[in-house]
Amino acid sequence: MNTGHETGNIWNFFSDSCFLFTSSVQSAPVSSPAFQETATRAKTLVEKILKNVPAAHSATVSIQGLSLESSTQSSNLQMMEVSLGIPASPVLKKLSDHFTLEMCVSRMLAGVQMYQNLLGVLSTSLSGLEDLRADLRDLLTHINKLKEAAQLQVDGSDQNQDLDLASHLQDSYSSQVAVHLTLTQLRSFCHDLIRTFRVLTSYRAAGTR
């Protein structure tokens, strides 16, 4: 699960000295008004999703001890994450020759689609996730527009993951645990998305030098 120290390690590179792209991604489409506007709107939508996660958690999870405020998950919950078939979030990294803008956008698309699919499965057992699903659908549209504005050739094949979650939702307890784990991961992924969009939107000034 991508939480705690792993997320911290991934984003340690986001110091002031790391807000520049490599020359391979310093193209005109990246600094175009359409790209910047779409990235800004996507970032705003991610912030909205992040604010709505606690409400969705409160509406669906009533098991004592399952709190979003806990910084770490117990070993029991980690094992349940595996047994329930909840996949890990796609990892977002610093843009470089080894992690291109195409790869970044592809993983953003894959992650948003994955969480939309997971919440779709969970919605069959619990109510209160509809708003998040709608926002994720809108976010997917914005990231696709970002891909078009940057003229990226993104392979979307990794977005179509087979989810085995439904077969593991045997009762209310397992459903609530699955929602808790999914929303915890979604919140962490949203933080990573916001950091990514901050870099993308900050490139307007760099691109006009």
N, C-alpha and C positions, 0 to 999 in steps of 0.2 A: 504494500500500500504506500502511495507517495505522500507521506506526511512527515512532520517533525524534521529530523536531521536531514533526510533526503531532499525535501523541498528547500531547506536552508542551503544545502550544498549546491543545488542546481542554480540558485539565484544569487550566490555570493559574487558573481561577476557583474552584478548590476550596480557597480560603483560609478561615480561620475566619469571615470576614464573609459568606461565601456559602453558609452552611448553612441558610438560610431559604428557604422556598418563597414564591412570589407568592401573593396572596390567592386567585387562581383555583384553586389546588390545595390550599388549606387546608380540606379538607372532612372531615366526620366519618369517612367510610370510610377515609381515608388514615391517620388516627391510631387506627383501631380495633385491638383486640387481634389479630384475625384477620389484618389486613394486616401488622402489625408482626411477628407470628410467622412468617408466610409469607416476608416479606422477609429475616428473619434466617436461616431455613432455606435459602433460595436463596443467600444470601451464603456460608454455610458450604459449600454444594455447589460453588459457583464456586471457593472456596479449595481444595477437594479436587481439582477438575479441574486447577487451576493447578499443584498439586503433582505430579500424574500426567503432565503433558505431557512433562517430560524423560524419564521412563521409556518412554513411547510413542515418543518420538523415537529413543532408543537402540535400541529393539527393531525399528525399521523403517528407519532411515537409517544406512548404513555408508559412504557416500561421504566420503572425507577432505576436510575443509574446510567441510562443512556442519554448523555448530554453532549451537545456540540461544544461545550466549554472545556471538555477534557482535552488536554494537549496530546495525550497518547492513548492508544487503544490497548486493552488488555490482550494477553496472549490468546485467551479464549475467543475474543472477538476477531482477532486476526485469523484464527483457525476457521471461524465461521465464515469469514469473508471468502476463504478458499472453497469451503464446502458448499457455499451458496452459489458459487460460480460468478462472483462479481469481479470483472477484470480491472486491472490497474489503469490509471489515467495515462494517456500518451505523454511522454516526457518532452517538455519544451526546453530548449537550450539557447545559449548565446548564438546569434547569427555569425557564421564564419564560413570559410571555404568547405568545412566539413558538415556544417548544418546550415543549409541554404534557406533563403526565404521560401522557396517552394516546399522544402521539407517542413518548415515551421507552419505554413498555412495548411499543409496536408494534415499535420498532427492536430492543429486546432479544429479543423473540420471533423476529423475522426473522433476527437474527444467529445465535441458537442453532440455529434450524432449518437455516440455511445450512450451518453447520459440521457438524451431524449428517448432512446430505445429502452434503457433501464427503467426510467420513470414510467414509460408506457406499460411495461410489464407490471410494475408495482401498482399502478393505478387500477388494475383489475382486482386488486385485493384491498386497497385502501383509498379513501378519498382525501383530497386536499393537495394534490400535486398538479392539478390542471394548469394553474397559472405559471408554474415553473416550466412545464412542458411547452406552453405557448411561447414563453420568452426564449426558450432554447431553440424553438423552431424559427423565431425571428432572428436570433443570433446566427443561426446557420445560414439564413438568407444573406445577412450582412457580410459574413466571411466569404461566401461565394461571390458577392459583389466586389469584395476586396481582391479576391483572386483574379477577377476579370479586369479590374482597374489596373492591376500590376502586370497584366498579360502573362500570368503564370500557367504553366502546363502542369497541373497538379493531378496526380493519380489518386482517385478516390476509392480504390479497391479496398483499402484497409478500413474503410468506414463501415463495411458490411460484415461486421463480426457476428458470429452465431452466439446468441445469448442463451445460456442454459438455466437462467434464473428461475423461470416459471415452474419448472419441474421440482424445484427445491422449496417452494413456498407451500409448506404443508399446513401451517396454522397461522394464527394471528401473531404469535411470538416471532416466528421466523420471518414473517413479512415485515414486522416492525424493525427487527434487527437489520434486515436487508435495506430498508429505507434509511435507517440511521447511518449505516456504512456508506451507502450511495451518496447521501447528502453531505457526509463528512468529506468524502473524496471530491465531490462536486465543488464544495467550498474551496478546497485546496487548489483545484484546477482553475477556478475562477481567479484566485489570487495570481496564479501564474499567467493567466490570460491578460489580466490588467497590467502586469509588469511588461508583457510583450507589447501590448497596445501603446503603452507609454513610450516605448522605444520607437515604435512605428510612427506615432504622431509627432514625436520630437524631431523626426528627421526632416520636417519642413524647413527648419532653419539651416540645418547642415546641408540640405540639398540645394539651397539657394546661394551658397557661398561662391 
